[in-house]
Amino acid sequence: MNIDEPLVAGFVLPGRGRKRHRQGTESTIVNRLPILKYLPRHFRSHFVAMCGEFIGTFLFLFFAFSGTQVANTQTRPQTSTTIAQASNPAQLLYISLCFGFSLVVNAWVFFRISGGLFNPAVTLGMCLVGALPYIRGVLLAVSQILGAISAAAVVSVLFPGPLDVRTALRIGTSITQGLFIEMFLTAQLVFTIFMLAAEKHKATFIAPVGIGLSLFIAELTGVFYTGGSVNPARSFGPEVVLRTFHHYHWIYWVGPILGSLLASSFYRFMKMLEYETANPGADFDEHEKEHFDPEIHGSRPPTIVNLQPSDQQNLEKYGEARTITGAEADHYDPDGVKASPGNHTAGKGRHRRMSALKGGRKDPGFSPAEASQKEIEGLTDVYDAAPGAELGEASNRGHI
């Protein structure tokens, strides 16, 4: 069933009316609410993203807080309202699993709506690397904080007993230690998001799984010592609902922000070094790797390319190495020979590079008139080894 075309008895929003489509004459892509066509596109997109991030953060933290509340119900002292005193490994594992799996599910659901960030520190990192406009980042951060407060309030009302999900330093953990613990845990989470979600690759669609596992191991480490915040909104929400703040509450803001800065700096550094070249073809299957891996191709014998008159003119004009792409590539067959009109195999010659000897400069003894009659030494058929060259736009790497 197409939900855009409900059944006769289906629910219809007020003012929307039932859509009538003439098959083959009208587009089925229409505004579901007529009022949307009067809103500026950027305003509408910001509003939708804010709604998605608010609901997503609410659901993520609602289930995370609920699991934490359950874990602490039987073990907390009568006056306890924090989770940093828990020392039972089973309890720590339960809390960590609740946070990790809640993030996996909700990030997967809201990824296409708002990006599924749910964390002001992550939002800051995405802005710093250029994956998110700053105005959108501010709007999403506000939505995340409001969603965290709402989640803490609902859990406080629904579950019996005092709200027991606050983050606090364990006795013996100094403020400085807590600050750096939060910084490194957040850096690990943010960098994971950069590499799995911001960097487009074949496994992007399952990025929420890796991100959730990243939060899971961060919680395993941090819950015992700091409460495992790694998210300013996560710590701020319960504090607002309980109307009490620890004097060191600031570390749950400064620590994650520093971690986001650290992860962003390292990511930028890796991009400057062109990390993709260290392991080319990491996302290729066996067939793609065979064609695009420079090491595999390097073992192949060179292919002699017979230049046509038009190619001779180009060689005279440019006198240097160049890449045949676009419309030109359609006129070459896999052997580098210019194809005749109507030859549909010519398109297989894409992404090939012809380079002349002597650093790409013309040989003084080179005669264009004889080019088509003798073997052109040094002109080889080389595959372009750029990662993702044959992948779709959604699979190209490094779109930051």
C-alpha positions in Angstrom: 0.0 0.0 0.0 1.2 3.5 -0.8 0.7 5.7 2.2 0.7 8.8 -0.1 -2.5 7.3 -1.6 -4.5 6.0 1.3 -7.5 3.8 1.1 -11.0 5.3 0.9 -11.4 4.9 4.7 -7.9 6.3 5.4 -7.3 9.2 7.7 -7.0 12.6 6.0 -5.4 15.6 7.7 -7.7 18.6 8.0 -7.4 21.0 5.0 -5.4 18.4 3.0 -8.2 16.7 1.1 -7.8 13.6 -0.9 -5.3 13.6 -3.7 -6.4 12.8 -7.2 -3.8 11.6 -9.6 -4.2 11.0 -13.3 -1.9 8.2 -14.3 0.8 9.3 -16.6 -0.2 13.0 -16.7 0.6 14.4 -13.3 3.5 14.0 -10.9 2.8 12.1 -7.7 5.3 14.4 -5.9 3.1 17.0 -4.2 3.1 18.8 -0.9 1.4 16.8 1.8 0.3 20.0 3.5 -0.8 22.8 1.2 0.7 25.4 3.6 4.2 24.1 3.0 4.3 25.6 -0.5 4.1 29.1 1.0 7.2 28.6 3.2 10.7 29.3 2.0 12.6 26.1 1.2 15.4 26.7 3.7 13.0 27.6 6.5 11.0 24.5 5.8 14.1 22.3 5.8 15.4 23.8 9.1 12.0 23.3 10.7 11.8 19.7 9.6 15.3 19.0 10.8 14.6 20.6 14.2 11.5 18.5 14.6 13.3 15.3 13.7 16.2 16.1 16.1 13.9 17.0 18.9 11.8 13.8 18.6 14.9 11.7 17.9 16.8 13.0 21.0 13.7 12.5 23.1 13.3 8.9 22.0 17.0 8.1 22.3 17.3 9.5 25.8 13.8 8.3 26.9 14.8 4.6 26.4 18.3 5.2 27.7 17.1 6.9 30.8 14.4 4.3 31.3 17.0 1.5 31.2 19.2 3.4 33.6 16.2 4.0 36.0 15.4 0.3 35.9 19.1 -0.7 36.5 19.3 1.6 39.5 15.9 0.8 41.1 17.0 -2.1 43.2 20.6 -1.1 43.9 20.4 2.6 44.7 20.5 4.0 48.3 17.3 5.7 49.4 18.8 9.2 48.8 20.8 8.5 45.6 20.0 10.3 42.4 23.2 9.5 40.4 24.4 6.6 38.5 28.2 7.0 39.1 28.1 5.0 42.3 27.1 1.8 40.5 29.9 -0.7 40.7 28.1 -3.9 39.8 29.4 -5.0 36.4 26.0 -6.4 35.3 24.5 -3.1 36.2 27.1 -1.2 34.2 26.6 -3.5 31.2 22.9 -3.0 31.3 23.1 0.8 31.4 25.7 0.8 28.6 23.6 -1.5 26.4 20.5 0.7 26.9 22.4 3.8 25.7 24.2 1.9 22.8 21.1 0.1 21.4 18.9 3.1 21.8 21.3 5.2 19.7 21.5 2.5 17.1 17.8 2.3 16.6 17.0 6.0 16.7 20.0 7.2 14.7 19.0 4.7 12.0 15.4 5.9 12.0 16.2 9.7 12.0 19.3 9.6 9.8 17.4 10.7 6.7 15.4 13.4 8.6 18.0 15.4 10.6 21.1 13.3 10.5 20.4 11.5 13.8 23.0 13.5 15.8 21.2 13.8 19.2 24.3 15.4 20.8 25.4 19.1 20.8 29.1 17.9 20.8 28.6 15.8 17.7 26.7 18.7 16.1 29.6 21.0 16.8 32.1 18.6 15.2 30.0 18.3 12.1 30.0 22.1 11.8 33.7 22.2 12.3 34.4 19.8 9.4 32.0 21.5 7.1 29.4 18.8 7.0 26.7 21.0 8.6 26.0 24.8 8.3 26.5 26.6 11.5 22.9 28.0 11.5 21.6 24.5 11.2 24.0 23.4 13.9 22.7 26.0 16.4 19.1 25.0 15.6 19.8 21.3 16.1 21.6 21.9 19.3 18.7 23.8 20.8 16.3 21.0 19.7 18.6 18.4 21.3 18.7 20.2 24.6 14.9 20.5 24.7 14.5 16.9 23.7 16.8 15.8 26.6 14.9 17.9 29.1 11.6 16.4 27.9 12.9 12.9 28.0 14.1 13.3 31.6 10.8 14.9 32.6 8.7 12.1 31.1 10.9 9.4 32.8 10.6 11.2 36.1 6.8 11.2 35.9 6.3 7.6 34.5 8.6 5.7 36.7 8.2 5.4 40.5 10.8 6.7 42.8 13.2 9.7 42.3 14.8 10.2 39.0 18.1 8.3 39.1 19.9 9.1 35.9 22.1 12.1 36.7 25.8 12.0 35.9 28.2 12.5 38.7 31.8 11.9 39.5 32.6 8.8 41.5 34.2 9.3 44.9 37.9 9.4 44.3 37.6 10.8 40.8 38.9 14.4 40.6 37.3 17.1 38.4 40.4 17.1 36.2 40.2 13.4 35.7 36.5 13.5 34.9 37.1 16.3 32.4 39.7 14.4 30.4 37.7 11.1 30.6 34.8 12.9 29.0 37.0 14.5 26.5 38.6 11.3 25.2 35.3 9.3 25.3 33.6 12.0 23.2 36.5 12.3 20.8 36.3 8.6 20.1 32.5 8.8 19.5 32.7 11.9 17.3 35.6 10.5 15.1 33.6 7.3 14.6 30.7 9.4 13.3 33.0 11.3 11.0 34.4 8.1 9.4 31.2 6.1 9.3 28.6 8.7 8.5 30.2 11.8 7.2 32.6 9.9 4.9 30.4 8.3 2.3 31.2 4.7 1.5 29.5 1.4 0.8 28.8 0.7 4.5 27.2 4.2 5.2 23.8 2.7 5.4 24.8 0.6 8.5 26.8 3.5 10.1 24.3 3.7 13.0 25.5 0.2 14.1 29.1 1.2 14.4 28.1 4.5 16.1 26.0 2.7 18.6 28.8 0.3 19.4 31.1 3.3 19.9 28.7 4.8 22.4 28.4 1.4 24.1 32.1 1.0 24.7 32.3 4.7 25.8 29.6 4.0 28.4 31.3 0.9 29.6 34.4 3.0 30.4 32.8 6.1 31.6 29.7 5.2 33.6 31.7 4.0 36.6 33.8 7.2 36.9 31.8 10.1 35.5 28.4 8.7 34.7 29.3 8.4 31.0 27.9 11.6 29.6 29.7 12.3 26.3 26.7 14.4 25.6 26.0 17.8 27.2 22.3 17.5 26.6 22.2 14.1 28.3 23.6 15.6 31.5 21.8 18.9 31.3 18.3 17.4 31.0 18.1 15.5 34.3 19.7 18.5 36.2 17.0 20.8 34.9 14.2 18.4 35.9 15.7 17.8 39.4 16.4 21.6 39.7 19.9 20.9 41.1 23.3 21.2 39.6 26.6 19.8 40.7 29.3 22.4 41.2 31.4 20.6 38.5 28.5 20.3 36.0 30.6 22.4 33.6 32.9 19.4 32.9 30.0 17.7 31.1 30.0 20.7 28.6 33.7 21.5 28.4 34.8 17.9 28.2 32.6 16.8 25.3 33.4 20.1 23.5 37.1 19.6 23.8 36.6 16.0 22.6 34.8 17.3 19.6 37.6 19.7 18.8 40.2 17.0 19.2 38.3 14.6 16.8 37.7 17.4 14.3 41.4 18.4 14.3 42.6 14.8 13.8 40.0 14.2 11.0 41.1 17.4 9.2 44.7 16.3 9.6 44.0 12.9 8.0 42.2 14.6 5.2 45.1 16.9 4.6 47.4 13.8 4.3 44.9 12.3 1.9 44.4 9.2 4.0 42.4 7.6 1.2 45.7 6.9 -0.6 47.1 4.8 2.2 44.7 2.0 1.5 43.2 2.6 -1.9 40.3 0.4 -2.9 39.3 -0.4 0.7 35.6 -0.2 -0.2 36.0 -2.1 -3.5 34.8 -5.6 -4.1 37.0 -8.1 -5.9 35.9 -7.1 -9.4 36.4 -3.4 -8.7 39.7 -3.9 -7.0 41.0 -5.8 -10.0 40.3 -2.8 -12.3 41.2 0.0 -9.9 44.0 -1.2 -7.6 47.2 0.3 -8.9 49.3 -2.6 -7.6 47.3 -5.2 -9.5 47.2 -3.1 -12.6 50.9 -2.5 -12.4 51.6 -6.1 -13.1 49.8 -5.9 -16.4 51.7 -5.4 -19.7 51.2 -1.9 -21.2 48.7 -1.6 -24.1 49.8 0.2 -27.3 47.4 2.9 -28.2 47.0 3.8 -31.9 46.4 7.5 -32.1 43.9 8.9 -34.6 44.4 12.2 -36.4 42.3 14.1 -33.8 44.5 12.6 -31.0 47.6 13.7 -32.8 46.3 17.2 -32.9 45.6 17.1 -29.2 49.1 15.7 -28.5 50.6 18.6 -30.6 48.5 21.1 -28.8 49.0 20.0 -25.2 52.3 18.2 -25.4 51.7 16.6 -22.0 49.9 13.9 -20.1 46.2 14.2 -19.9 43.1 12.2 -18.9 40.5 11.1 -21.4 37.2 11.5 -19.7 33.6 12.5 -20.4 32.5 12.5 -24.1 36.0 11.6 -25.3 36.0 8.4 -23.4 33.0 7.2 -25.3 35.0 7.0 -28.4 37.7 4.6 -27.1 37.4 0.8 -26.8 39.0 -1.2 -23.9 42.3 -1.3 -26.0 42.5 2.4 -26.3 41.7 2.4 -30.0 39.3 5.0 -31.2 36.0 3.3 -31.9 33.9 3.7 -35.1 30.4 5.3 -34.9 27.8 3.0 -33.4 30.4 1.0 -31.5 28.7 0.6 -28.2 31.7 -1.0 -26.5 33.6 2.3 -26.7 32.3 3.5 -23.4 34.4 0.8 -21.6 37.5 3.0 -22.2 36.5 5.4 -19.4 38.9 6.5 -16.7 42.0 5.7 -18.7 45.1 7.9 -18.8 47.6 8.2 -21.7 51.0 9.6 -20.8 54.0 10.3 -23.0 57.6 9.7 -22.2 60.1 12.3 -20.9 57.8 13.8 -18.2 54.9 14.4 -20.5 56.9 16.7 -22.9 57.0 16.2 -26.7 59.8 14.2 -28.1 61.8 16.3 -30.6 62.0 13.2 -32.8 58.3 12.6 -32.7 56.5 12.9 -36.0 52.7 13.2 -35.8 52.3 12.1 -39.4 53.9 8.7 -38.5 52.0 8.3 -35.2 49.3 6.0 -36.6 51.9 3.8 -38.4 54.3 3.0 -35.6 54.2 1.9 -32.0 54.1 5.0 -29.7 56.6 4.2 -27.0 55.5 5.2 -23.5 51.8 5.6 -24.2 50.2 3.2 -21.7 46.8 2.3 -20.7 46.5 3.2 -17.0 43.4 2.8 -14.9 42.5 5.8 -12.7 43.0 4.5 -9.2 40.9 7.3 -7.5 38.9 5.6 -4.7 35.3 5.3 -5.6 35.7 6.4 -9.3 33.1 3.8 -10.5 30.8 4.2 -7.6 27.6 6.3 -7.5 27.5 9.7 -6.0 26.2 8.4 -2.7 29.2 6.1 -2.5 32.0 8.5 -3.3 34.4 9.0 -0.5 35.3 12.2 1.2 32.3 14.5 0.5 33.1 16.8 3.4 
